[in-house]
Amino acid sequence: MRVALLVVIAAALAALPRPARADDLRGDYKVWQDAELRVDADGPSFHLATIDGARADHPAATFAVHVIGVRGKLVEVEPACGSSLRGRGLAHVRLLVARADLLARPLKVDPACKDLAVGIDDSPLAEGRDAIPVGTELTTVSGRVVATVAAPIVVNLVPGAKRVCVDRDVVLDGASSAAIRVCAPARAVRRGGATTQHLTTR
């Protein structure tokens, strides 16, 4: 009787989601929706959702990511193909998350899938306005590459500025969004005439 009970307990524990091991982090994984996210290791963190109760009771409360690499206790990830995590007008949004917030089992993703889970920019681009063009690499204020422009970003480039920074949303479908600050060098901006919004340039 005792042996049977131990077998049942062991099977139940094995079925619980476990954090991923750092030495075999490759490919695509699931991250808990209430994970603490960062764009810089030493910068402020943010959350896109909360989980009511224990994580084990909400196995679907996750989103898919592709692992880029390990940075000490943090893992650098970007939205995986078909993920509910998106960047508004951004592709390849690179976020940092704790190893313990990744589930242990890698995801199997269709290699033919090309969806980068890019959010569509909802601000129309009028002719004659300064804009950061598609394909431009964006960095954090500290200089870490954090995303690529997927839809032109309208900006107001101040004469003489070396770069232009703007807040863009990281969105988790069905939950919420959080703004991250991204920057581009002034030389990358396609010059126009009229402006629509004032952006920090420093």
C-alpha positions as CSV (number, residue, x, y, z in Angstrom):
1,M,0.0,0.0,0.0
2,R,2.8,2.4,1.0
3,V,4.8,1.6,-2.2
4,A,1.7,2.2,-4.4
5,L,1.1,5.6,-2.7
6,L,4.7,6.6,-3.3
7,V,4.4,5.7,-6.9
8,V,1.3,7.8,-7.3
9,I,3.0,10.8,-5.5
10,A,6.1,10.4,-7.7
11,A,4.0,10.4,-10.9
12,A,2.1,13.5,-9.8
13,L,5.3,15.4,-9.0
14,A,6.8,14.4,-12.4
15,A,3.7,15.8,-14.2
16,L,4.1,19.3,-12.6
17,P,5.7,21.9,-14.8
18,R,9.4,22.3,-13.9
19,P,11.8,25.2,-14.7
20,A,14.1,24.7,-17.6
21,R,17.7,23.8,-17.0
22,A,20.2,26.4,-18.0
23,D,22.6,24.0,-19.7
24,D,20.2,22.9,-22.4
25,L,18.3,26.0,-23.3
26,R,17.8,25.9,-27.0
27,G,14.9,26.4,-29.3
28,D,11.4,27.4,-28.2
29,Y,9.9,27.3,-24.7
30,K,6.8,28.5,-22.7
31,V,7.1,31.2,-20.2
32,W,4.6,31.8,-17.3
33,Q,2.4,34.8,-18.0
34,D,3.2,36.4,-14.7
35,A,7.0,36.3,-15.3
36,E,9.1,39.3,-14.4
37,L,10.4,40.7,-17.7
38,R,13.2,43.2,-18.4
39,V,14.9,44.9,-21.4
40,D,18.1,45.5,-19.5
41,A,19.6,43.2,-16.8
42,D,20.1,46.2,-14.4
43,G,16.9,48.0,-15.5
44,P,13.4,48.1,-14.0
45,S,11.2,45.0,-14.5
46,F,7.6,44.8,-15.6
47,H,4.8,42.2,-15.7
48,L,2.2,41.6,-18.5
49,A,-0.2,39.5,-16.5
50,T,-0.9,37.9,-13.1
51,I,-1.9,34.4,-12.2
52,D,-4.6,33.9,-9.5
53,G,-3.3,31.1,-7.3
54,A,-0.6,28.5,-8.0
55,R,1.0,28.4,-11.4
56,A,0.5,24.6,-11.5
57,D,-3.3,25.2,-11.4
58,H,-3.1,27.3,-14.6
59,P,-1.1,25.3,-17.2
60,A,-2.4,27.4,-20.1
61,A,-1.2,30.7,-18.5
62,T,1.9,30.8,-20.7
63,F,3.3,32.4,-23.8
64,A,5.8,31.0,-26.3
65,V,9.3,32.4,-26.7
66,H,12.5,31.5,-28.7
67,V,15.7,31.4,-26.6
68,I,18.5,33.6,-27.9
69,G,21.0,32.9,-25.1
70,V,21.7,32.8,-21.4
71,R,23.0,35.9,-19.5
72,G,23.9,34.7,-16.0
73,K,20.6,34.1,-14.1
74,L,18.6,35.6,-16.9
75,V,17.6,34.2,-20.3
76,E,17.3,36.4,-23.4
77,V,14.2,35.5,-25.4
78,E,12.0,36.8,-28.2
79,P,8.4,35.9,-29.2
80,A,8.3,32.5,-30.9
81,C,6.3,31.7,-34.0
82,G,2.6,32.2,-33.3
83,S,3.2,33.6,-29.8
84,S,0.6,35.7,-28.0
85,L,3.5,38.0,-27.0
86,R,4.0,40.8,-29.6
87,G,5.7,44.1,-30.1
88,R,3.6,46.9,-31.6
89,G,5.3,47.7,-34.9
90,L,8.3,45.7,-33.7
91,A,9.9,42.4,-34.7
92,H,12.4,40.3,-32.7
93,V,11.6,41.9,-29.4
94,R,14.4,40.8,-27.1
95,L,13.4,40.5,-23.4
96,L,15.2,39.0,-20.4
97,V,13.4,36.6,-18.1
98,A,14.5,34.4,-15.1
99,R,15.4,30.8,-15.9
100,A,12.8,29.6,-13.3
101,D,10.0,31.3,-15.3
102,L,10.7,29.0,-18.3
103,L,8.9,25.6,-18.4
104,A,11.3,22.7,-18.7
105,R,10.0,21.0,-21.9
106,P,10.9,22.6,-25.2
107,L,8.1,23.4,-27.7
108,K,7.9,21.7,-31.1
109,V,7.3,24.5,-33.6
110,D,6.5,24.0,-37.3
111,P,9.7,24.9,-39.1
112,A,7.7,26.3,-42.0
113,C,6.1,28.9,-39.7
114,K,7.2,32.4,-40.6
115,D,5.0,34.3,-38.2
116,L,7.1,36.5,-35.9
117,A,4.1,37.6,-33.8
118,V,4.6,41.2,-34.9
119,G,2.0,43.7,-33.8
120,I,0.6,46.0,-36.4
121,D,1.4,49.7,-35.9
122,D,-1.8,51.6,-35.4
123,S,-0.4,55.1,-36.2
124,P,-0.7,56.0,-40.0
125,L,2.5,57.2,-41.7
126,A,1.8,60.4,-43.6
127,E,4.2,61.5,-46.3
128,G,6.6,64.3,-45.4
129,R,7.2,63.1,-41.8
130,D,10.4,61.8,-40.2
131,A,10.2,58.1,-39.6
132,I,12.4,55.2,-38.5
133,P,12.2,52.8,-41.5
134,V,11.5,49.1,-41.5
135,G,14.5,46.9,-40.7
136,T,16.2,49.4,-38.4
137,E,17.8,47.9,-35.3
138,L,16.5,49.5,-32.1
139,T,18.3,49.6,-28.8
140,T,17.5,50.3,-25.2
141,V,18.7,53.6,-23.7
142,S,21.8,51.8,-22.5
143,G,22.6,50.5,-26.0
144,R,21.4,46.8,-25.9
145,V,19.8,45.7,-29.2
146,V,16.2,45.0,-28.3
147,A,14.1,44.9,-31.5
148,T,13.8,45.6,-35.2
149,V,11.4,48.0,-36.8
150,A,8.6,46.1,-38.5
151,A,6.4,49.0,-39.4
152,P,7.7,52.6,-39.9
153,I,7.7,54.6,-36.7
154,V,6.8,58.3,-37.0
155,V,9.2,60.5,-35.1
156,N,10.3,64.1,-34.6
157,L,14.0,64.3,-35.1
158,V,15.5,67.3,-33.3
159,P,18.3,68.9,-35.4
160,G,21.7,68.0,-34.0
161,A,20.4,65.0,-32.0
162,K,22.5,61.9,-32.3
163,R,19.6,59.5,-31.7
164,V,15.8,59.5,-31.2
165,C,14.0,57.4,-28.5
166,V,10.3,56.5,-28.4
167,D,8.1,54.3,-26.2
168,R,6.6,51.2,-27.9
169,D,4.2,48.6,-26.5
170,V,5.0,45.0,-25.7
171,V,1.6,43.3,-25.8
172,L,0.4,40.0,-24.3
173,D,-2.9,39.1,-26.0
174,G,-5.8,38.7,-23.6
175,A,-3.8,40.3,-20.7
176,S,-2.2,43.7,-21.0
177,S,0.7,45.7,-22.4
178,A,3.7,47.6,-21.2
179,A,5.7,50.3,-22.8
180,I,9.5,49.9,-23.4
181,R,11.8,52.7,-24.6
182,V,13.6,52.0,-27.8
183,C,16.1,54.2,-29.6
184,A,17.5,54.5,-33.1
185,P,20.5,56.5,-34.4
186,A,19.6,59.8,-36.0
187,R,21.4,58.8,-39.2
188,A,18.8,55.9,-39.6
189,V,15.8,58.3,-39.6
190,R,14.2,58.9,-43.0
191,R,13.8,62.7,-43.1
192,G,10.5,64.4,-43.9
193,G,8.8,67.6,-43.0
194,A,5.8,67.8,-40.6
195,T,5.9,66.2,-37.2
196,T,3.3,64.4,-35.2
197,Q,4.7,63.8,-31.7
198,H,7.6,65.0,-29.5
199,L,10.1,62.3,-28.6
200,T,13.0,62.3,-26.2
201,T,16.3,62.7,-27.9
202,R,19.3,62.3,-25.6
